[in-house]
Amino acid sequence: MSTAYTGTGRLARLALRRDRVQLPVWILSTVALGAFAGSATDSQYPTEADRLAVLRVAVETPGLLMFRAAPTGTSDGQMTAFGILAFLALMAGFMSTLAVVRHTRQNEETGRAEMIGATAVGRHANLSAALTVVVGANVVLAALIGLAFTGNGLPAAGSFAAGAGVGAAGIAFAGVAAVAAQLTQGARAANGIAATVVGVAYLLRGLADVFGEVQPDGYTMTSAWPSWLSPIGWTMQMRPFAGDRWWVLVLPVALFAVLTAASFALTARRDVGMGLLADRPGPARASAALLSPLGLAWRLQRGTVLGWTVTITAFGLLVGSIANAVADELATNENVTGRLDDLAGGGGHAVMDTFFAAMLTTIGVLVAGYLVQTLLRARAEESSGRAEAVLATATGRLAWLGGHLVVATAGAVAMLGLAAVSIGLVYGASAGDPAAQVRHLAGTAYLQLPAVLILAGLAVALFGLVPRLSVGLAWSGFVLSFVLGPYGSLLGVPEAVRDVSPFSHVPAVPADATLAPMAVMSVLALALGATGLTLFRRRNLAS
């Protein structure tokens, strides 16, 4: 007898086949990041004094708490959780949301869901299959993280609690994506909603740690109440290696159950291919700018450009505002200065040069993430069929894809400049001579550009070569570059492996810059971009 869930098993197998590359890459990258972090703890912080010094700086430094977590102690496990656990939960969240939307809303957008629905498949089978696959992926992720931490000599109970917290966060965000997929008509919009929720959850966790209460010992903290509003906060509230509060898992599981029930109810209320939120009608007449590929690319990308610009500028203002406080702490703490020097690429520079180089490296990674997201919009346009309609006109393929590339690159250049301006003006207001600070920081910021453009070139090359796999592979390349480059030395990654990342070859300050590596990175970025343009020109369009 046919039910609303008929065909779930077969669709789950189909989803696993489609994700036979993307999901393993996400899972293994996340596990590898956790394993490197766990194995590097002893080398980074060999003595109790080193650990106490780092944590005492951390509890007084909002920027460190935003990117790490509220510290719970000085054991190997507690230092590992402090350094990496929130980021692992963030990665699990993005893995889950992208996978759920890919197998639900994207299937409807491309017409696959309608074709499959014409067979003996139940109304809820597609969504059930997607959630089954993603929940299973997070269970595997949780188990592998637990095994990786245990293999590094950390206590088994805390290791598997940490893994369970990361997997549970991913499962909770799968429920978020399931609801987002019912609201909009496009996969891009659904991904945007889900990614925003993941980002807000990470921000809430960070703010809860920033405004948390420092304990009398001076180096541990209790997070503020907003931590309980975030699935990533729930991961930290499990307190792996510091009590292992397994009961907290009830929260993400309950959220997933509620959101899943809501998504099934919403599925029954809409037609296939439609969303509950109606698309806003556009103007009756298009502007003259839309007559050119460049104008069309700007119209499609302007929301993304604006969102990332605001985010990076706000981050720059935060860095500038805490710079003086950080300088005071770093002046008396060689261990933390050494960690920042590693993040900045080494060189043993002045304290503030090291700090700003480390922060601008982080901003460079964020700008690379913007470029990957922006350039992959071309893939969304192709898979939805809209690119075919545009290319059926007199618009050439090189002009169409080149328009996306020009808009994305111009945005990246502007963002790096705005980061330097925002940091320099705020810091310069207290340190003196804001104009000189801006000029100095602009030089440091634009050292990131060749490495950033390599990630852009990689995204374009993958789009031209393997369009159906380009999204997963491009994001995987970004994650690996981020992990192996700026944070590779902090995680104990061997130098030969770190050299794979373009960010490993970025000098800390303009005085360190030499022509050869910068020229090689620039040529490589151009070669990757040109290869992608050429391949796209020669291949067939792929849905």
C-alpha positions as CSV (number, residue, x, y, z in Angstrom):
1,M,0.0,0.0,0.0
2,S,1.4,3.4,-1.0
3,T,1.9,6.0,1.7
4,A,3.3,9.5,1.9
5,Y,6.7,8.0,2.6
6,T,6.8,5.4,-0.2
7,G,10.1,5.4,-2.0
8,T,12.1,7.0,0.8
9,G,14.7,4.2,0.8
10,R,15.4,4.4,-2.9
11,L,15.6,8.1,-2.9
12,A,18.0,8.0,0.0
13,R,20.3,5.6,-2.0
14,L,20.1,8.1,-4.9
15,A,21.1,11.0,-2.6
16,L,24.0,9.0,-1.3
17,R,25.1,8.3,-4.8
18,R,24.9,11.9,-5.8
19,D,26.8,12.9,-2.6
20,R,29.4,10.2,-2.8
21,V,32.1,12.8,-3.1
22,Q,30.8,15.9,-1.3
23,L,29.6,14.4,2.0
24,P,32.8,12.3,2.6
25,V,34.9,15.4,1.8
26,W,32.9,17.5,4.3
27,I,33.1,14.8,7.0
28,L,36.8,13.9,6.6
29,S,37.8,17.6,6.4
30,T,35.9,18.3,9.7
31,V,37.4,15.3,11.4
32,A,40.9,16.1,10.2
33,L,40.6,19.6,11.5
34,G,39.6,18.3,14.9
35,A,42.3,15.7,14.9
36,F,45.0,18.2,14.0
37,A,43.8,20.5,16.8
38,G,43.7,17.8,19.3
39,S,47.2,16.5,18.4
40,A,48.7,20.0,18.5
41,T,47.6,21.0,22.0
42,D,50.8,19.7,23.7
43,S,53.1,21.4,21.3
44,Q,51.2,24.7,21.4
45,Y,50.8,24.8,25.2
46,P,53.5,22.5,26.7
47,T,53.2,23.8,30.3
48,E,50.5,24.7,32.7
49,A,51.8,28.2,32.8
50,D,51.5,28.6,29.1
51,R,47.9,27.5,29.2
52,L,47.0,29.7,32.1
53,A,48.6,32.7,30.2
54,V,46.6,32.0,27.0
55,L,43.3,31.6,28.8
56,R,43.8,34.7,31.0
57,V,44.3,36.7,27.8
58,A,41.4,35.0,26.1
59,V,38.8,35.9,28.8
60,E,39.7,39.5,28.4
61,T,39.8,39.6,24.6
62,P,36.4,39.6,22.9
63,G,37.9,38.8,19.5
64,L,39.5,35.6,20.7
65,L,36.2,34.5,22.5
66,M,34.2,35.2,19.3
67,F,36.4,32.9,17.3
68,R,37.1,30.3,19.9
69,A,34.9,29.7,23.0
70,A,34.6,30.3,26.7
71,P,37.4,28.3,28.3
72,T,36.5,25.6,30.9
73,G,40.0,24.5,32.1
74,T,43.6,23.7,31.2
75,S,43.5,20.0,30.5
76,D,44.3,18.7,26.9
77,G,40.6,18.1,26.2
78,Q,39.5,21.4,27.6
79,M,42.1,23.3,25.5
80,T,41.0,21.4,22.4
81,A,37.4,22.2,23.0
82,F,38.3,25.9,23.6
83,G,40.2,26.1,20.4
84,I,38.2,24.2,17.8
85,L,34.9,22.8,19.0
86,A,32.6,25.7,18.0
87,F,34.2,25.8,14.5
88,L,33.6,22.1,14.1
89,A,29.9,22.6,14.9
90,L,29.8,25.5,12.4
91,M,31.2,23.2,9.7
92,A,28.6,20.5,10.6
93,G,25.9,23.1,10.3
94,F,26.9,24.2,6.8
95,M,27.3,20.6,5.7
96,S,23.8,19.8,6.8
97,T,22.0,22.8,5.4
98,L,23.7,22.5,2.0
99,A,22.9,18.8,1.7
100,V,19.2,19.1,2.7
101,V,18.6,22.0,0.3
102,R,20.4,20.2,-2.5
103,H,18.2,17.1,-2.2
104,T,14.9,19.0,-1.7
105,R,14.5,22.5,-3.1
106,Q,17.2,22.1,-5.7
107,N,15.5,18.9,-7.0
108,E,12.3,20.9,-7.4
109,E,14.1,23.9,-9.0
110,T,15.7,21.6,-11.6
111,G,12.6,19.6,-12.3
112,R,14.0,16.3,-10.9
113,A,11.4,16.2,-8.1
114,E,8.5,16.5,-10.6
115,M,9.9,13.7,-12.8
116,I,10.4,11.5,-9.8
117,G,7.0,12.4,-8.4
118,A,5.4,11.0,-11.5
119,T,6.4,7.5,-10.3
120,A,5.2,5.6,-7.3
121,V,6.8,8.0,-4.8
122,G,5.1,9.4,-1.7
123,R,4.6,13.1,-1.0
124,H,7.1,13.2,1.8
125,A,9.6,10.7,0.4
126,N,12.0,13.3,-1.0
127,L,12.3,15.3,2.2
128,S,12.4,12.1,4.3
129,A,15.3,10.7,2.2
130,A,17.3,14.0,2.4
131,L,16.9,14.1,6.2
132,T,17.8,10.4,6.6
133,V,21.0,10.9,4.6
134,V,22.0,14.1,6.5
135,V,21.2,12.6,10.0
136,G,23.2,9.6,9.1
137,A,26.1,11.8,7.9
138,N,26.1,13.6,11.2
139,V,26.1,10.4,13.2
140,V,29.1,9.2,11.3
141,L,30.8,12.6,11.8
142,A,30.1,12.5,15.6
143,A,31.6,9.0,15.8
144,L,34.7,9.8,13.8
145,I,35.4,13.0,15.9
146,G,35.1,10.9,19.1
147,L,37.5,8.3,17.7
148,A,39.9,11.0,16.5
149,F,40.0,12.7,19.8
150,T,40.4,9.4,21.7
151,G,43.2,8.5,19.3
152,N,45.0,11.6,20.4
153,G,44.9,10.4,24.0
154,L,42.0,12.5,25.2
155,P,39.5,10.9,27.6
156,A,36.9,8.7,25.7
157,A,33.9,10.1,27.5
158,G,34.7,13.7,26.7
159,S,35.8,12.8,23.2
160,F,32.5,11.2,22.3
161,A,30.6,14.0,24.1
162,A,32.4,16.5,21.9
163,G,31.6,14.5,18.8
164,A,28.0,14.1,19.8
165,G,27.7,17.8,20.4
166,V,29.0,18.6,16.9
167,G,26.8,15.9,15.2
168,A,23.7,17.1,17.2
169,A,24.3,20.7,16.0
170,G,24.4,19.5,12.4
171,I,21.2,17.5,12.9
172,A,19.4,20.6,14.4
173,F,20.5,22.7,11.4
174,A,19.2,20.0,9.0
175,G,15.8,20.7,10.5
176,V,16.3,24.4,9.8
177,A,17.2,23.7,6.2
178,A,14.1,21.5,5.8
179,V,11.9,24.4,6.8
180,A,13.8,26.9,4.7
181,A,13.4,24.6,1.6
182,Q,9.6,24.9,2.0
183,L,9.6,28.7,2.1
184,T,11.2,29.8,-1.1
185,Q,11.1,28.8,-4.8
186,G,14.8,28.8,-5.3
187,A,17.6,26.8,-3.8
188,R,19.8,29.8,-3.5
189,A,17.3,31.6,-1.3
190,A,16.7,28.5,0.8
191,N,20.5,28.2,1.3
192,G,20.7,31.9,2.1
193,I,18.0,31.5,4.8
194,A,19.6,28.4,6.3
195,A,23.1,29.9,6.2
196,T,21.9,33.0,7.9
197,V,20.5,31.0,10.7
198,V,23.8,29.1,11.1
199,G,25.7,32.4,11.1
200,V,23.4,33.9,13.7
201,A,23.7,30.8,15.8
202,Y,27.5,31.1,15.7
203,L,27.2,34.9,16.5
204,L,24.9,34.2,19.4
205,R,27.3,31.7,20.8
206,G,30.2,34.2,20.4
207,L,28.4,37.0,22.0
208,A,27.3,34.8,24.9
209,D,31.0,34.0,25.5
210,V,32.1,37.6,25.1
211,F,29.5,38.7,27.8
212,G,30.0,35.6,29.9
213,E,31.1,35.6,33.6
214,V,34.8,35.1,34.4
215,Q,35.2,32.7,37.3
216,P,37.2,33.7,40.4
217,D,40.2,31.6,39.1
218,G,40.6,34.3,36.3
219,Y,40.9,31.9,33.4
220,T,37.6,30.0,33.1
221,M,34.2,31.4,32.1
222,T,30.5,30.7,32.2
223,S,28.7,31.7,29.0
224,A,25.8,34.2,29.2
225,W,22.2,33.1,28.6
226,P,22.2,33.7,24.7
227,S,24.3,30.5,24.5
228,W,21.1,28.6,25.2
229,L,19.5,30.0,22.1
230,S,22.0,28.6,19.7
231,P,22.6,25.0,18.6
232,I,26.3,25.8,18.4
233,G,26.0,27.1,22.0
234,W,24.4,23.8,23.0
235,T,27.5,22.0,21.7
236,M,29.6,24.1,24.1
237,Q,27.1,23.8,26.9
238,M,27.6,20.0,26.9
239,R,31.0,21.0,28.4
240,P,33.0,18.1,26.9
241,F,36.0,17.2,29.2
242,A,34.5,19.4,31.9
243,G,31.5,17.4,33.1
244,D,30.1,15.9,29.9
245,R,26.5,17.1,30.3
246,W,24.8,14.6,27.9
247,W,21.3,15.8,28.8
248,V,21.9,18.9,26.7
249,L,21.5,16.7,23.6
250,V,17.7,16.8,24.3
251,L,17.7,20.3,23.0
252,P,19.0,19.8,19.4
253,V,17.0,16.6,19.1
254,A,13.8,18.3,20.2
255,L,14.4,21.2,17.8
256,F,15.0,18.8,14.9
257,A,11.8,16.9,15.7
258,V,9.8,20.1,15.8
259,L,11.3,21.6,12.7
260,T,10.9,18.2,10.8
261,A,7.2,18.0,11.8
262,A,6.8,21.6,10.6
263,S,8.5,21.0,7.3
264,F,6.3,17.9,6.6
265,A,3.2,20.0,7.4
266,L,4.4,22.8,5.1
267,T,5.2,20.3,2.3
268,A,1.5,19.2,2.3
269,R,0.4,22.8,1.9
270,R,2.2,23.8,-1.3
271,D,2.6,22.6,-4.8
272,V,5.8,21.0,-6.1
273,G,8.2,23.7,-7.3
274,M,6.4,26.5,-5.4
275,G,7.3,28.1,-2.1
276,L,5.1,29.4,0.7
277,L,6.7,32.8,0.3
278,A,5.7,34.3,-3.0
279,D,8.4,35.8,-5.1
280,R,8.3,39.6,-5.2
281,P,7.3,40.7,-8.7
282,G,10.0,42.8,-10.4
283,P,9.4,46.1,-12.2
284,A,7.4,46.2,-15.4
285,R,10.4,47.5,-17.3
286,A,14.1,46.5,-16.8
287,S,16.8,49.1,-16.4
288,A,19.2,49.7,-19.3
289,A,22.0,48.2,-17.1
290,L,20.5,44.8,-17.5
291,L,21.2,44.8,-21.2
292,S,24.8,44.0,-20.5
293,P,26.2,40.8,-18.9
294,L,28.1,42.9,-16.4
295,G,24.9,44.7,-15.4
296,L,23.0,41.5,-15.0
297,A,25.8,40.0,-12.9
298,W,25.7,43.0,-10.6
299,R,21.9,42.8,-10.3
300,L,22.2,39.1,-9.3
301,Q,25.2,39.7,-6.9
302,R,24.5,43.0,-5.2
303,G,22.7,41.5,-2.2
304,T,25.6,39.1,-1.5
305,V,28.2,41.9,-2.0
306,L,26.3,44.2,0.4
307,G,25.9,41.5,3.0
308,W,29.6,40.5,3.0
309,T,30.7,44.2,2.9
310,V,28.8,45.0,6.0
311,T,30.1,41.9,7.8
312,I,33.7,42.5,7.0
313,T,33.5,46.2,7.8
314,A,31.9,45.4,11.1
315,F,34.7,42.9,11.8
316,G,37.2,45.5,11.0
317,L,35.6,48.0,13.4
318,L,35.7,45.3,16.1
319,V,39.4,44.6,15.5
320,G,40.2,48.3,15.6
321,S,38.3,48.8,18.8
322,I,40.1,46.0,20.7
323,A,43.6,46.7,19.3
324,N,44.8,48.8,22.3
325,A,43.6,46.3,24.9
326,V,45.2,43.5,23.0
327,A,48.4,45.4,22.7
328,D,48.6,45.8,26.5
329,E,48.1,42.0,27.0
330,L,50.5,41.0,24.2
331,A,53.3,43.2,25.6
332,T,53.7,40.9,28.6
333,N,52.7,37.5,27.1
334,E,55.2,36.0,24.7
335,N,53.2,32.7,24.3
336,V,50.1,34.4,22.9
337,T,52.3,36.7,20.7
338,G,53.9,33.5,19.3
339,R,50.6,32.1,18.5
340,L,49.5,35.3,16.7
341,D,52.9,35.3,14.9
342,D,52.1,31.8,13.6
343,L,48.7,33.0,12.4
344,A,50.3,35.9,10.7
345,G,52.8,33.7,8.8
346,G,55.8,34.1,11.1
347,G,58.6,36.7,11.0
348,G,58.8,37.9,14.6
349,H,57.5,41.4,13.8
350,A,56.4,44.1,16.2
351,V,53.5,43.2,18.4
352,M,50.9,45.3,16.7
353,D,52.1,44.4,13.2
354,T,51.7,40.8,14.2
355,F,48.2,41.3,15.6
356,F,47.0,43.2,12.5
357,A,48.6,40.8,10.1
358,A,46.8,37.9,11.9
359,M,43.5,39.7,11.8
360,L,43.8,40.7,8.2
361,T,44.7,37.1,7.3
362,T,41.4,36.1,8.9
363,I,39.7,38.8,6.9
364,G,41.4,37.5,3.7
365,V,39.9,34.1,4.4
366,L,36.4,35.7,4.8
367,V,36.9,37.5,1.5
368,A,37.8,34.2,-0.2
369,G,34.6,32.7,1.1
370,Y,32.7,35.6,-0.4
371,L,34.3,35.0,-3.7
372,V,33.5,31.3,-3.7
373,Q,29.9,32.0,-2.9
374,T,29.6,34.7,-5.4
375,L,31.1,32.9,-8.3
376,L,29.1,29.7,-7.6
377,R,26.0,31.8,-8.3
378,A,26.9,31.1,-12.0
379,R,26.3,27.4,-11.3
380,A,22.9,28.1,-9.7
381,E,21.9,30.1,-12.8
382,E,23.0,27.3,-15.1
383,S,21.3,24.5,-13.1
384,S,18.0,26.5,-12.9
385,G,17.9,27.0,-16.7
386,R,18.1,30.8,-16.5
387,A,21.6,30.9,-18.0
388,E,20.4,29.0,-21.0
389,A,17.7,31.6,-21.6
390,V,20.4,34.4,-21.4
391,L,22.9,32.5,-23.6
392,A,20.2,31.9,-26.3
393,T,20.5,35.6,-27.0
394,A,23.4,37.4,-28.5
395,T,25.2,37.2,-25.1
396,G,28.4,35.1,-25.4
397,R,29.5,32.6,-22.8
398,L,32.7,34.4,-22.0
399,A,30.9,37.7,-21.5
400,W,28.3,36.1,-19.2
401,L,30.7,34.3,-17.0
402,G,33.2,37.1,-17.2
403,G,30.6,39.5,-15.8
404,H,30.2,37.4,-12.7
405,L,34.0,37.2,-12.4
406,V,34.5,41.0,-12.7
407,V,31.8,41.8,-10.1
408,A,33.1,39.3,-7.7
409,T,36.7,40.4,-8.0
410,A,35.8,44.1,-7.7
411,G,33.9,43.3,-4.5
412,A,36.8,41.5,-3.1
413,V,39.2,44.4,-3.8
414,A,36.7,46.8,-2.2
415,M,36.3,44.6,0.9
416,L,40.0,44.3,1.6
417,G,40.3,48.1,1.3
418,L,37.3,48.7,3.6
419,A,38.7,46.3,6.2
420,A,41.9,48.4,6.3
421,V,40.0,51.6,6.5
422,S,37.7,50.5,9.3
423,I,40.6,49.1,11.4
424,G,42.9,52.0,10.7
425,L,40.4,54.8,11.5
426,V,39.2,53.2,14.8
427,Y,42.7,52.3,16.0
428,G,44.2,55.5,14.7
429,A,41.7,57.6,16.6
430,S,43.4,56.4,19.8
431,A,46.9,55.6,18.7
432,G,47.3,58.8,16.5
433,D,47.5,59.6,12.8
434,P,44.6,57.6,11.4
435,A,45.6,58.3,7.8
436,A,49.0,56.7,8.3
437,Q,47.4,53.7,10.0
438,V,45.0,53.2,7.1
439,R,47.9,53.4,4.5
440,H,50.0,50.9,6.4
441,L,47.1,48.5,6.9
442,A,46.0,48.8,3.3
443,G,49.3,47.5,2.2
444,T,49.0,44.5,4.6
445,A,45.4,43.9,3.5
446,Y,46.2,43.8,-0.2
447,L,48.9,41.2,0.4
448,Q,46.0,38.8,0.8
449,L,44.7,39.5,-2.7
450,P,46.7,36.9,-4.8
451,A,45.8,34.1,-2.4
452,V,42.2,35.2,-2.4
453,L,42.1,35.2,-6.2
454,I,43.5,31.7,-6.4
455,L,40.4,30.5,-4.6
456,A,38.3,32.5,-7.1
457,G,40.2,31.0,-10.0
458,L,39.7,27.5,-8.5
459,A,35.9,28.0,-8.3
460,V,35.8,29.1,-11.9
461,A,38.0,26.2,-13.1
462,L,35.8,23.7,-11.3
463,F,32.7,25.3,-12.7
464,G,34.1,24.9,-16.2
465,L,35.4,21.4,-15.7
466,V,33.0,19.6,-13.4
467,P,29.9,21.8,-13.0
468,R,27.8,19.2,-11.1
469,L,30.5,18.8,-8.5
470,S,31.8,22.4,-8.5
471,V,29.8,23.6,-5.4
472,G,31.1,20.9,-3.1
473,L,34.6,20.8,-4.5
474,A,35.0,24.6,-4.4
475,W,33.8,24.9,-0.8
476,S,36.1,21.9,0.1
477,G,39.0,23.7,-1.4
478,F,38.2,26.8,0.5
479,V,37.9,24.9,3.8
480,L,41.2,23.1,3.2
481,S,43.0,26.4,2.3
482,F,41.6,28.0,5.5
483,V,42.6,25.1,7.7
484,L,46.0,24.3,6.2
485,G,47.0,28.0,5.7
486,P,46.3,30.5,8.5
487,Y,45.6,27.9,11.1
488,G,47.9,25.0,9.9
489,S,50.8,25.9,12.2
490,L,48.4,26.3,15.2
491,L,47.0,22.9,14.5
492,G,50.4,21.2,14.1
493,V,50.0,20.5,10.4
494,P,53.3,19.6,8.8
495,E,54.9,22.5,6.8
496,A,54.8,20.4,3.5
497,V,51.1,20.0,3.8
498,R,50.5,23.7,4.8
499,D,52.2,24.8,1.6
500,V,49.3,23.5,-0.3
501,S,47.3,26.5,0.9
502,P,47.9,29.8,-1.0
503,F,47.5,31.6,2.4
504,S,50.7,29.9,3.6
505,H,52.7,32.0,1.1
506,V,51.3,35.4,2.1
507,P,53.9,37.7,3.8
508,A,52.9,39.2,7.1
509,V,53.8,42.8,6.2
510,P,54.6,44.6,3.0
511,A,58.3,44.8,4.0
512,D,58.5,41.0,3.8
513,A,56.9,40.8,0.3
514,T,59.0,39.4,-2.5
515,L,58.2,39.4,-6.2
516,A,58.5,35.7,-6.9
517,P,55.8,34.2,-4.7
518,M,53.3,37.0,-5.2
519,A,53.8,36.8,-9.0
520,V,53.5,33.0,-9.0
521,M,50.2,33.2,-7.1
522,S,48.9,35.9,-9.4
523,V,49.8,34.0,-12.5
524,L,48.2,30.8,-11.0
525,A,45.0,32.7,-10.2
526,L,44.8,34.0,-13.8
527,A,45.6,30.6,-15.3
528,L,42.8,28.9,-13.2
529,G,40.3,31.6,-14.2
530,A,41.3,31.4,-17.9
531,T,41.0,27.6,-17.8
532,G,37.6,27.8,-16.3
533,L,36.4,30.3,-18.9
534,T,37.8,28.2,-21.8
535,L,36.2,25.0,-20.5
536,F,32.9,26.6,-20.0
537,R,33.0,28.0,-23.5
538,R,33.5,24.5,-24.9
539,R,31.3,22.3,-22.8
540,N,27.5,21.7,-22.9
541,L,25.3,23.3,-20.3
542,A,24.6,20.9,-17.4
543,S,21.5,20.9,-15.2
